[in-house]
Amino acid sequence: MSLLPSLLRSLFLTGIFSFLAPVLFIGIILASLVLLSYVPGLELLGKVGLEQVAHFLKVFGSDSALRGLIIIGLVCGGVGILFDTYAFYRYQQLKE
């Protein structure tokens, strides 16, 4: 039985989940800050938080928050794929 199909399936799933994890995490933070900006007395905290998160994303995305979010997701996806490749290699080595 060839190991290539299982390796490729594992790398594909790992890449997708590793990309989605930081994107969803930052999305939840942004949604929380937007909701916080509607609470009376906490509007300033929500707006300042949104500005800070947008500035953080703009640093990675060359003045584009969306591009920054995608860059962070792609980097995390690449790291996840590298880690999965290493784990697959170690598993094959220890199995023998």
C-alpha positions in Angstrom: 0.0 0.0 0.0 1.3 3.4 -1.0 1.8 6.0 1.7 1.5 8.9 -0.7 -2.3 9.2 -0.8 -2.6 9.2 3.0 0.2 11.7 3.3 -1.4 14.0 0.7 -4.8 13.8 2.4 -3.2 14.5 5.8 -1.3 17.5 4.4 -4.4 18.9 2.7 -6.5 18.6 5.8 -3.8 20.0 8.0 -3.2 22.9 5.7 -6.9 23.8 5.6 -7.4 23.6 9.4 -4.1 25.4 10.1 -5.2 28.2 7.8 -8.7 28.4 9.3 -7.7 28.4 13.0 -6.0 31.9 13.1 -8.5 33.4 10.6 -11.4 32.3 12.8 -9.6 33.4 16.0 -9.0 36.9 14.6 -12.5 36.9 13.2 -14.0 36.1 16.7 -11.8 38.9 18.2 -13.1 41.4 15.6 -16.7 40.3 16.1 -16.4 40.7 19.8 -14.9 44.2 19.5 -17.7 45.2 17.1 -20.3 44.0 19.6 -18.5 45.7 22.4 -18.6 49.0 20.5 -22.4 48.9 20.7 -22.5 48.6 24.5 -23.1 51.9 26.2 -20.0 53.0 28.2 -17.7 50.6 26.3 -17.9 52.2 22.9 -14.4 53.7 23.2 -12.9 50.4 24.2 -14.5 48.6 21.3 -13.4 51.2 18.7 -9.8 51.5 20.0 -9.6 47.7 20.0 -10.8 47.5 16.4 -8.2 50.1 15.4 -5.4 48.2 17.2 -6.4 44.9 15.6 -6.7 46.6 12.2 -3.3 48.2 12.6 -1.8 44.8 13.6 -3.2 43.2 10.5 -2.1 46.1 8.3 1.5 45.5 9.4 1.5 42.1 7.9 -0.6 43.0 4.9 1.2 46.1 3.5 -1.6 48.5 4.6 -4.4 46.1 3.9 -6.1 44.4 6.9 -7.7 41.6 4.8 -4.3 40.9 3.1 -2.7 40.7 6.5 -5.3 38.2 7.7 -4.7 36.1 4.7 -0.9 36.3 5.1 -1.2 35.2 8.7 -3.5 32.3 7.7 -1.1 31.2 4.9 1.9 31.3 7.2 0.1 29.2 9.9 -1.1 26.8 7.2 2.5 26.4 5.9 3.8 25.8 9.4 1.1 23.2 10.1 2.0 21.4 6.9 5.7 21.4 7.8 4.8 20.0 11.3 2.6 17.4 9.8 5.3 16.3 7.4 7.8 16.0 10.3 5.3 14.0 12.4 4.6 11.7 9.4 8.3 11.2 8.9 8.9 10.5 12.6 6.0 8.1 12.7 7.5 6.1 9.7 10.9 6.0 11.4 9.6 4.8 14.7 7.3 2.3 13.1 10.2 0.4 11.6 
